[in-house]
Amino acid sequence: MRRWPYILVVDDDADFRSGLRMALEMKGYQVEEAEDGEKALALLAEKPPLLVLLDLQMPVMNGREMLQRMRANAELKDVPVVIISGFGFEWEAELMGAQGFVGKPFEPEELQKTIAGLLKPRLVSVKLHAVEKPPS
């Protein structure tokens, strides 16, 4: 069962997803995986994550198309996305609507810094929102 908040890792390379999952879980993050944009959108429809780590080059539905669909969906348009790809540039990621870009291969510290910079304000907001709402 998926817990929230979680990070969604979308990449067609199973070994890369598995390694990234282990590294993120060691940092205390909850992680879900999808091997293409189509499967990722199905997971997103169930419960939006706190952040998406997205590869660009994938079969079935590539990262560019997935990101376009996310930005066109009112419930997903504000979910931060970090492009993780060996094909692309930071300025290109921004034009697509991503909040960050990490080129493959990368140092784990670089990814951690990018994630922390995006999640810190969102986690504070989630905690404040939870404090404001009494339990039902």
C-alpha positions in Angstrom: 0.0 0.0 0.0 1.4 3.4 -1.0 1.9 5.8 1.9 2.0 9.6 1.5 4.0 11.7 1.1 6.1 9.8 -1.4 8.5 10.3 -4.3 7.6 8.8 -7.6 10.7 7.5 -9.7 9.9 7.2 -13.4 12.6 5.5 -15.5 12.6 2.5 -17.9 15.8 1.2 -16.4 14.8 -1.2 -13.6 18.3 -1.3 -12.1 18.5 2.5 -12.0 15.0 2.7 -10.4 16.0 0.1 -7.8 19.3 1.8 -6.9 17.6 5.2 -6.7 14.8 3.7 -4.5 17.4 2.2 -2.1 19.3 5.5 -1.9 16.2 7.5 -1.3 14.8 5.1 1.3 18.1 5.2 3.2 17.5 9.0 3.4 14.0 8.3 4.9 11.9 8.9 1.8 9.0 6.7 0.7 9.3 5.7 -2.9 7.1 4.3 -5.7 8.3 3.4 -9.2 7.0 3.3 -12.7 8.8 2.2 -15.9 7.1 4.6 -18.3 4.9 7.7 -18.4 1.7 5.8 -18.9 2.1 3.7 -15.7 3.3 6.8 -13.8 0.2 8.8 -14.8 -2.0 5.9 -13.5 -0.2 6.0 -10.1 -0.5 9.8 -10.1 -4.2 9.6 -10.6 -4.6 7.5 -7.4 -2.6 9.9 -5.2 -0.2 12.6 -6.3 3.3 12.4 -4.9 5.3 15.1 -3.2 7.8 15.0 -6.0 8.4 13.1 -9.3 11.9 12.1 -10.6 11.5 11.7 -14.3 13.6 10.3 -17.1 13.0 11.7 -20.6 13.8 8.7 -22.8 11.3 5.9 -22.2 9.1 3.6 -24.3 5.2 3.7 -24.3 5.1 7.4 -23.1 8.3 9.5 -22.8 9.0 11.9 -20.0 8.2 15.0 -22.1 4.7 13.8 -22.9 4.1 12.7 -19.3 5.2 16.1 -18.0 2.9 17.9 -20.6 -0.1 15.8 -19.4 0.8 16.5 -15.7 0.9 20.3 -16.3 -2.5 20.1 -18.2 -4.1 18.3 -15.2 -5.4 20.6 -12.5 -4.6 18.1 -9.7 -1.1 17.4 -10.9 0.1 20.8 -12.3 1.8 21.9 -9.1 3.6 18.6 -8.3 7.3 19.4 -8.6 9.2 17.4 -11.2 13.0 16.9 -11.5 14.2 15.6 -14.8 16.9 13.0 -14.5 18.4 12.3 -17.9 21.5 11.9 -19.9 19.5 13.5 -22.8 18.7 17.1 -22.1 19.7 20.3 -20.5 18.6 22.3 -17.5 17.1 25.1 -19.6 15.1 22.6 -21.6 13.7 21.1 -18.4 12.5 24.5 -17.2 10.8 25.1 -20.6 9.0 21.8 -20.2 7.7 22.8 -16.8 10.1 20.9 -14.5 11.5 22.5 -11.4 14.9 20.8 -11.6 17.3 18.9 -13.8 20.0 16.4 -12.8 22.1 15.0 -15.7 23.0 11.3 -15.7 25.4 10.2 -14.4 25.2 12.3 -11.3 26.6 12.4 -7.8 24.1 11.3 -5.1 24.8 14.6 -3.2 23.7 16.6 -6.3 20.3 14.8 -6.4 19.8 15.0 -2.7 20.4 18.7 -2.7 17.9 19.2 -5.5 15.3 17.1 -3.8 15.8 18.8 -0.4 15.5 22.3 -2.0 12.2 21.4 -3.5 10.7 19.3 -0.7 11.6 21.4 2.3 9.0 24.2 1.6 6.4 21.6 0.6 6.9 19.5 3.7 6.6 22.6 5.9 3.4 23.5 4.1 2.0 20.0 4.5 2.8 20.0 8.3 1.2 23.4 8.8 -1.9 22.3 6.9 -2.2 19.2 9.0 -1.9 21.3 12.2 -4.6 23.7 11.0 -7.1 20.9 10.3 -8.4 19.0 13.4 -8.6 15.3 13.0 -12.0 14.0 11.8 
